[in-house]
């Protein structure tokens, strides 16, 4: 079992942490949730039947643990509507090896894009993170989210439309409208 854990940790830890961190936007919470994910993986590995890739199965567990976290804290709607203070978040993140996206977040355009994600529904945000940050295929994303492939495509289309609308509003100078949402 130790070899299994070491292999899973070595192969997927970085991607799992990023996925959870982008969802909860809090280092300590992400660390707690990833521990829960590993526990769940080890407890239920015997039930993994290989119908999907191991990576898809693990990310599905991570997504469910994150959803359970939001449900248990009854903060899901508040969290989605929150705009993060990226400067404050970066001061709290003291990991010795910064994630590539954490470095990139310093770029103003990327900061805005991540703040726009908070205007998407949780499903839209999950689809965009899985498809464009973690490079999952439509089918893998559908398996992780327990969606049909057509629902992934529709959700992705709607999410991209939200982002495009927000970017267009910003270009027209409607930044105050975006912040008020």
C-alpha positions in Angstrom: 0.0 0.0 0.0 2.9 2.3 0.7 4.2 1.9 -2.8 0.8 2.6 -4.2 0.5 5.8 -2.2 4.1 6.9 -3.1 3.4 6.4 -6.8 0.0 8.3 -6.6 1.6 11.1 -4.6 4.6 11.5 -6.9 2.5 11.4 -10.1 -0.6 13.4 -9.1 0.1 15.6 -6.1 1.0 18.8 -7.8 -2.0 18.7 -10.2 -4.4 17.7 -7.4 -3.2 20.5 -5.1 -3.6 23.1 -7.9 -7.1 21.8 -8.7 -8.2 22.0 -5.1 -6.4 25.3 -4.5 -8.1 27.0 -7.4 -11.5 25.8 -6.1 -11.1 26.9 -2.5 -8.4 29.6 -2.9 -7.0 29.0 0.6 -3.7 27.1 1.2 -4.6 25.6 4.5 -8.0 24.4 3.3 -6.4 23.0 0.1 -3.8 21.1 2.2 -6.5 19.7 4.5 -8.7 18.6 1.6 -5.8 17.0 -0.3 -5.1 14.9 2.8 -8.8 13.8 2.8 -8.5 13.0 -0.9 -5.5 10.7 -0.2 -7.3 9.0 2.6 -10.3 8.4 0.4 -8.1 7.1 -2.4 -6.5 4.6 -0.1 -9.8 3.5 1.5 -11.5 3.0 -1.8 -8.7 1.9 -4.1 -10.1 -1.7 -3.9 -13.2 -0.4 -5.6 -11.4 1.2 -8.6 -12.4 -0.9 -11.5 -10.4 0.7 -14.3 -13.4 2.0 -16.3 -11.7 5.3 -16.5 -8.0 6.3 -16.1 -6.6 6.4 -12.6 -6.1 10.2 -13.0 -9.7 10.7 -13.9 -10.8 8.6 -10.9 -8.5 10.5 -8.5 -9.7 13.9 -9.8 -13.3 12.8 -9.4 -12.6 12.0 -5.7 -10.9 15.4 -5.3 -13.9 17.2 -6.9 -16.3 15.3 -4.6 -14.2 16.1 -1.5 -14.2 19.8 -2.5 -17.9 19.8 -3.0 -18.4 18.1 0.3 -16.3 20.8 1.9 -18.4 23.6 0.5 -21.6 21.8 1.5 -20.5 21.2 5.0 -19.5 24.8 5.5 -22.6 26.1 3.8 -20.4 28.6 2.0 -20.8 27.5 -1.6 -22.8 30.5 -2.9 -20.7 33.0 -0.8 -17.5 31.4 -2.2 -18.5 31.6 -5.8 -19.5 35.3 -5.5 -16.3 36.3 -3.7 -13.6 38.1 -5.5 -10.2 37.1 -4.1 -7.7 39.6 -2.9 -4.8 38.1 -4.8 -2.1 40.3 -3.2 -3.3 39.1 0.2 -3.5 35.5 -0.9 0.1 35.6 -2.3 1.4 36.8 1.1 -0.2 33.8 2.8 1.3 31.3 0.3 4.7 30.5 1.6 5.4 27.3 -0.2 9.1 26.9 -0.9 8.4 25.9 -4.5 5.9 28.2 -6.1 3.4 26.7 -8.5 3.8 28.0 -12.1 0.3 29.5 -11.9 1.1 31.3 -8.7 4.0 33.0 -10.4 1.8 33.8 -13.4 -1.0 35.2 -11.2 1.3 38.2 -10.7 0.4 39.2 -14.3 -2.6 41.5 -14.2 -4.3 39.8 -17.2 -4.2 36.4 -15.5 -5.4 37.9 -12.2 -8.4 39.3 -14.0 -9.1 36.0 -15.7 -9.1 34.2 -12.4 -11.4 36.8 -10.9 -13.7 36.3 -13.9 -13.9 32.6 -13.1 -15.6 33.5 -9.9 -18.5 34.8 -12.0 -19.1 31.4 -13.4 -21.2 28.7 -11.8 -19.4 26.0 -9.9 -19.9 23.6 -12.8 -18.6 26.1 -15.4 -15.6 26.8 -13.2 -14.9 23.1 -12.8 -15.1 22.4 -16.5 -12.8 25.3 -17.4 -10.2 24.3 -14.7 -10.2 20.7 -15.8 -10.2 21.4 -19.6 -7.8 24.4 -19.7 -5.7 24.3 -16.6 -5.3 20.5 -16.3 -5.7 19.6 -20.0 -8.3 16.9 -19.5 -10.2 15.8 -22.6 -14.0 16.4 -22.9 -14.5 12.7 -22.1 -12.2 12.7 -19.1 -13.8 15.9 -17.8 -17.3 14.3 -18.2 -16.1 11.2 -16.2 -14.7 13.4 -13.4 -17.8 15.5 -13.1 -20.2 12.7 -13.8 -21.6 14.6 -16.8 -22.4 13.6 -20.3 -20.0 14.8 -22.9 -22.6 17.1 -24.4 -23.2 18.6 -20.9 -19.4 19.3 -20.7 -19.5 20.9 -24.1 -22.5 23.0 -23.3 -21.1 24.1 -19.9 -17.8 24.9 -21.4 -19.5 27.0 -24.1 -21.5 28.9 -21.6 -18.5 29.5 -19.3 -16.4 30.8 -22.2 -19.4 33.1 -23.1 -19.4 34.5 -19.6 -15.7 35.1 -19.7 -15.9 36.8 -23.1 -18.8 39.0 -21.9 -16.8 40.1 -18.9 -13.7 40.8 -21.0 -15.8 42.8 -23.5 -17.4 44.8 -20.6 -13.9 45.6 -19.2 -12.6 46.7 -22.6 -15.6 49.1 -22.9 -14.8 50.5 -19.5 -17.6 48.8 -17.6 -15.2 47.5 -14.9 -17.4 48.8 -12.1 -20.3 46.6 -13.4 -18.0 43.6 -13.4 -16.9 44.2 -9.8 -20.5 44.7 -8.6 -21.7 41.3 -9.9 
